[in-house]
Amino acid sequence: MARSPSSSASTSTLQDTDSSGRTLVSAAAGGTTAASDPPPAPKPATRSERKFRLRTDETVADGIRRVARGQLADGADTLAGVTPAGLGKAVHSTRKGIKRVRAALRLSRDAIGDDAYQRENTHMRMVAARLSGARDAHVMVETLAALEERFEDELPPFATAELRARLEEDHERAVAAMAEDGDVAETTAQALAEARARTAQWTFAADDFGAVKPGLRRIYRRGRKQMRAARKAPDAEHLHDSRKRVKDLWHAAQLLRPAHPKRMKRLARDAHALADLLGDHHDLSVLRDYVEVHPQLFADTAARDALLAVLDRRSDELRNRALKRGRRLYKRSPKRFVAAVERGWRKRAGTAPRAIAG
């Protein structure tokens, strides 16, 4: 099932201006103007160079720059010349790439420094926010469709017809609004190009495993702590917070796969599966809220209650499966987890190669 964030920012975010007339994206990026922006960083030319994985034949610092450039270049390329019909798919792909860049930033936060991290993370969050409306509406439609299919025999005939029609209308309006904003693809592609240009200026306090070790420990520790909190209070908010932390671990495992190719691949797979369970649970929670505030979309109370009953049953199933998986995923202590990854990395990477110019 497709994913949706917990909230959406205004679609005008990238166009808002501060008192000096700069766009907020430019302000978040350090206040540069078109005239003073650095030249674009080299585009990773091949699929291998764009792969979201660090390599043992490069420094960790160079690898973080490379994977960020690859994701940003992919996003810009996807949006280049996109047609209205293909905008939804392009937006989804671009948002996934932005999430990967933010994950790489979190992993390397201590080495890159708080100022650079906050600047780039804010920039990425603002870019993604402008693209969220249509995607969120689409997720609602898909969530209801999956629920209807799973519980087809238990829902009264046409029980969800009016609700489905309203959700589809919401999605169509969101897509139309994005399409009417004719420069959304161009503006977003430009913002991604500006971010890619700045990767050349990223500096790191370390260029070996030390560049990501504190970030990896924090990602794992926070995820473990949040999963424990979710087990104690397994409500929608705690489970959604757990999902965000699990996705950080998923992307970290993807990046650090060379440390233990088989183990890290399995870790990434398990974290991804858990993130999907938690994401499906969140989508149902959002749909439930929508149903609660739109009782007029049902012919009678019985139809609405029938939908809420199967919705709650499915949510309980997903919650229980997620908590069980979460316990397994975070069974090791943060210290032991990070030490094992570091040993594998240093064994396979050996002496770090000379840093490549940004």
Secondary structure, 3 states (H helix, E strand, C coil): CCCCCCCCCCCCHHHCECCCCCEHHHHHCCCCCCCCCCCCCCCCCCHHHHCCCCCCCCCHHHHHHHHHHHHHHHHHHHHCCCCHHHHHHHHHHHHHHHHHHHHHHHHCHHHHCHHHHHHHHHHHHHHHHHCHHHHHHHHHHHHHHHHHHHCCCCCCCCCCHHHHHHHHHHHHHHHHHHHHCCCHHHHHHHHHHHHHHHHHHCCCCCCCHHHCHHHHHHHHHHHHHHHHHHHHCCCHHHHHHHHHHHHHHHHHHHHCHHHCHHHHHHHHHHHHHHHHHHHHHHHHHHHHHHHHHCHHHCCCHHHHHHHHHHHHHHHHHHHHHHHHHHHHHCCCCHHHHHHHHHHHHHHHHCCCCCCCCC
